[in-house]
């Protein structure tokens, strides 16, 4: 089994990291950032493009267009370049600069929207722009990751079976929720498995994916300003919402032990370690999915000026970090929702 104990690592097709020595709870992290696109989104991008090709929706004159906060845009940029398609990514001002530059380096065009939608996010504005493009020119082909069943099928066929092979006694799986593609693919797979697996969806405070009040979200990746059309809550056992401050603290704690992960991973790990602390058993086999690595976040969650401007200068004070971890271990954090 390719499981490694932190802080030692090696590169293999399916890489899992045991975070017990960092957080005190046995949690295996499935690292999805070790591919050419640098994130789990390569799986969904490949499935959606190949489905469109099989259906005849793509021709040599087609221009792929997609709304993305970053990682899917990079994955589609890579696939479009390899297949000879043109690609336009519609993103927003929260997209990391390095991600935007990477898409452009791969030959894609990037359009950045700056106006908030009615829900206080950018997604509605991005989608409106995509729809206007498609209405103006029939060469545009919108894959629509938010509604495309290929999004969840990719993880039903790949991500979930990869976990099942290495963890035949899996008890609980923690999955971040954006479009809900990864969540739904894995949840559907394990619903039919030989043993019950608790599916814990992880969301950001301020997201309305599972309802609630919209709020400010500055870290791209997880969370939605609308309910994900792919989401089917009957497959979800529990929902945990994480404050962005806790996401950032978790990312920095991992980095101090040699693991540089992105914001989505910080959110998922924060939720998972808190859940394990509250349930207090060492007999569980728990896995969390890490969508990407942290290089694309060096100018945001790992940049002191950005952190201070948005969250205050004491966010990463040692005493405050230790206090937060002790508090999380003792009781559930505000804003957390659990489904029985």
GIDAPE-V999592 format. One record per residue. N is the residue number from 0. PHI is phi in radians with two decimals (none if undefined). Layout:
n = (N	N)
phi = (PHI	PHI)
//
This chain:
n = (0	1	2	3	4	5	6	7	8	9	10	11	12	13	14	15	16	17	18	19	20	21	22	23	24	25	26	27	28	29	30	31	32	33	34	35	36	37	38	39	40	41	42	43	44	45	46	47	48	49	50	51	52	53	54	55	56	57	58	59	60	61	62	63	64	65	66	67	68	69	70	71	72	73	74	75	76	77	78	79	80	81	82	83	84	85	86	87	88	89	90	91	92	93	94	95	96	97	98	99	100	101	102	103	104	105	106	107	108	109	110	111	112	113	114	115	116	117	118	119	120	121	122	123	124	125	126	127	128	129	130	131	132	133	134	135	136	137	138	139	140	141	142	143	144	145	146	147	148	149	150	151	152	153	154	155	156	157	158	159	160	161	162	163	164	165	166	167	168	169	170	171	172	173	174	175	176	177	178	179	180	181	182	183	184	185	186	187	188	189	190	191	192	193	194	195	196	197	198	199	200	201	202	203	204	205	206	207	208	209	210	211	212	213	214	215	216	217	218	219	220	221	222	223	224	225	226	227	228	229	230	231	232	233	234	235	236	237	238	239	240	241	242	243	244	245	246	247	248	249	250	251	252	253	254	255	256	257	258	259	260	261	262	263	264	265	266	267	268	269	270	271	272	273	274	275	276	277	278	279	280	281	282	283	284	285	286	287	288	289	290	291	292	293	294	295	296	297	298	299	300	301	302	303	304	305	306	307	308	309	310	311	312	313	314	315	316	317	318	319	320	321	322	323	324	325	326	327	328	329	330	331	332	333	334	335	336	337	338	339)
phi = (none	-1.39	-1.88	-2.10	-1.66	-0.99	-1.75	-1.53	-2.59	-2.59	-1.69	-2.61	-0.92	-2.04	-1.88	-2.12	-2.03	-1.56	-1.63	-1.05	-1.21	-1.62	-1.93	1.43	-2.29	-1.29	-2.43	-1.69	-1.84	-1.47	-1.59	-1.80	-1.55	-1.68	-2.44	-1.12	-1.53	1.38	-2.79	-1.12	-1.13	-1.07	-1.12	-1.17	-1.06	-1.07	-1.09	-1.22	-1.16	-1.18	-1.15	-1.10	-1.17	-1.08	-1.44	1.40	-1.33	-1.83	-2.24	-1.02	-1.57	-1.16	-2.10	-1.16	-2.40	-2.67	-1.56	-2.71	-1.42	2.73	-1.14	-1.14	-1.05	-1.14	-1.07	-1.19	-1.04	-1.17	-1.18	-1.06	-1.11	-1.24	-1.77	1.50	-1.59	-1.50	-2.46	-2.10	-1.76	-1.78	-2.22	-2.37	-1.20	-1.47	-1.06	-1.09	-1.02	-1.11	-1.17	-1.07	-1.14	-1.14	-1.06	-1.17	-1.11	-1.47	1.68	-1.50	-1.71	-2.18	-1.93	-1.86	-1.59	-2.19	-1.59	-1.29	-1.55	-1.11	-1.55	1.49	-2.01	-1.92	-1.06	-1.04	-1.17	-1.09	-1.15	-1.07	-1.17	-1.08	-1.08	-1.17	-1.11	-1.10	-1.26	-1.51	-2.71	-1.31	-1.31	-1.27	-2.09	-1.71	-1.28	0.97	-1.02	-1.34	-2.18	-1.36	-1.13	-1.08	-1.06	-1.37	-1.07	-1.01	-1.48	-1.11	-1.55	-2.16	-1.04	-1.11	-1.07	-1.09	-1.20	-1.07	-1.08	-1.54	-2.31	-1.16	-1.94	-1.03	-1.89	-2.49	-2.19	-1.84	-2.31	-1.22	-2.09	-2.09	-1.23	1.37	-1.13	-1.09	-1.04	-1.24	-1.10	-1.22	-1.12	-1.14	-1.12	-1.34	-1.11	-1.74	-1.34	-1.35	-2.57	-1.22	-2.17	-1.39	-1.76	-1.91	-1.49	-2.00	-2.29	-1.68	-1.08	1.80	-1.41	-1.99	-0.96	-1.93	1.66	1.74	-1.64	-1.18	-2.60	-1.15	-2.35	-1.88	-1.77	-1.23	2.16	-1.64	1.60	-2.49	-1.65	-2.60	-1.26	-1.12	-1.01	-1.36	-1.25	-2.22	-1.21	-1.15	-1.60	-1.88	-1.55	-2.77	-2.18	-2.14	-1.81	-2.12	-1.21	-1.08	-1.06	-1.23	-1.00	-1.15	-1.06	-1.14	-1.02	-1.24	-1.15	-1.13	-1.09	-1.23	-1.92	1.72	-2.05	-1.74	-2.03	-1.43	-1.10	-1.08	-1.14	-1.03	-1.15	-1.14	-1.17	-1.03	-1.13	-1.15	-1.18	-1.16	-1.07	-1.16	-1.13	-1.29	-1.57	0.97	-2.22	-1.71	-1.53	-1.34	-1.77	-2.09	-2.26	-2.15	-1.76	-1.75	-1.19	-2.71	-1.77	-1.79	-1.05	-1.36	-1.96	-1.14	-1.64	-2.20	-1.20	-1.89	-1.97	-1.08	-1.13	-1.08	-1.12	-1.13	-1.12	-1.69	-2.19	1.65	-1.37	-1.80	-0.98	-1.86	-1.01	-0.97	-1.10	-1.18	-1.10	-1.12	-1.09	-1.10	-1.18	-1.13	-1.15	-1.11	-1.24	-1.56	-2.71	-1.11	-1.43	-1.05	1.45	-1.57	-2.15	-2.08	-1.87	-1.20)
//
